[in-house]
Amino acid sequence: MNLVYTDRFAEAACELPKEARAKLPKTLKLLAEDHRHPGLQTKKIHGVPGREIFEARLDQHFRLTFHIHGNVLVLRNIDHHDRCLENP
């Protein structure tokens, strides 16, 4: 699956701590290969009207959100778990 990212995702990714940023390439590779890979612990976010938005795990503390548009996975946000899910 092709990955594209929003400006918000790009800005938030740049602000991640160094340790979390180092994990991002592996996570993005897994997402591109299979967004339901068990290591990502992908879940649908409920209560978001108008679009199916999913969360995936970067690590114990950080999550990223995305939606799927055709064969494109659109990366929306990345942040600490709770903050990311407050504004997916």
C-alpha positions as CSV (number, residue, x, y, z in Angstrom):
1,M,0.0,0.0,0.0
2,N,1.3,3.5,-0.8
3,L,1.8,5.9,2.1
4,V,1.2,9.6,2.1
5,Y,1.3,12.0,5.0
6,T,-0.4,15.2,6.0
7,D,1.5,18.3,7.0
8,R,0.4,17.7,10.5
9,F,1.9,14.2,10.6
10,A,5.2,15.5,9.1
11,E,5.5,18.3,11.7
12,A,4.5,16.0,14.6
13,A,7.0,13.3,13.4
14,C,9.8,15.9,13.4
15,E,9.0,16.8,17.0
16,L,9.1,13.2,18.4
17,P,11.9,12.4,20.8
18,K,14.9,10.9,19.2
19,E,14.2,7.3,20.4
20,A,10.6,7.4,19.0
21,R,11.8,8.9,15.7
22,A,14.3,6.1,15.3
23,K,11.4,3.6,15.4
24,L,9.3,5.3,12.7
25,P,10.9,3.8,9.6
26,K,10.2,0.2,10.7
27,T,6.7,1.1,11.7
28,L,6.0,2.8,8.3
29,K,7.5,-0.2,6.5
30,L,5.1,-2.5,8.4
31,L,2.2,-0.2,7.6
32,A,3.0,-0.2,3.9
33,E,3.3,-4.0,3.8
34,D,0.3,-4.8,6.0
35,H,-1.5,-2.2,8.1
36,R,-3.0,-5.0,10.2
37,H,0.4,-6.5,11.1
38,P,0.1,-7.8,14.7
39,G,3.1,-5.7,15.9
40,L,1.2,-2.5,15.0
41,Q,-1.8,-3.4,17.1
42,T,-4.1,-1.5,14.6
43,K,-7.5,-0.6,15.9
44,K,-10.4,1.4,14.5
45,I,-11.1,4.6,16.4
46,H,-14.7,4.7,17.3
47,G,-16.7,7.9,17.6
48,V,-15.2,9.8,14.7
49,P,-18.0,10.7,12.3
50,G,-17.5,10.8,8.5
51,R,-14.5,8.6,8.0
52,E,-12.9,5.3,9.3
53,I,-9.8,6.3,11.1
54,F,-7.4,3.8,12.6
55,E,-4.6,4.0,15.2
56,A,-1.4,2.0,15.2
57,R,1.3,1.6,17.8
58,L,4.7,3.1,17.3
59,D,5.8,2.0,20.8
60,Q,4.5,1.8,24.3
61,H,3.9,5.6,24.5
62,F,3.3,6.8,20.9
63,R,0.5,6.2,18.5
64,L,-0.1,7.3,14.9
65,T,-3.5,7.6,13.1
66,F,-4.4,7.0,9.5
67,H,-7.2,6.5,7.1
68,I,-7.4,4.5,3.9
69,H,-8.3,6.1,0.6
70,G,-8.4,3.5,-2.1
71,N,-4.9,1.9,-2.1
72,V,-3.4,4.8,-0.3
73,L,-2.8,4.9,3.5
74,V,-3.0,8.6,4.6
75,L,-1.0,9.2,7.8
76,R,-2.8,11.8,9.8
77,N,-1.2,12.3,13.2
78,I,1.5,10.9,15.5
79,D,1.8,11.8,19.2
80,H,1.6,10.5,22.8
81,H,-1.2,7.9,23.0
82,D,-3.9,10.1,24.6
83,R,-3.1,13.3,22.7
84,C,-3.0,11.4,19.4
85,L,-6.4,9.9,20.0
86,E,-7.9,13.2,21.1
87,N,-7.2,14.7,17.7
88,P,-6.9,11.8,15.2
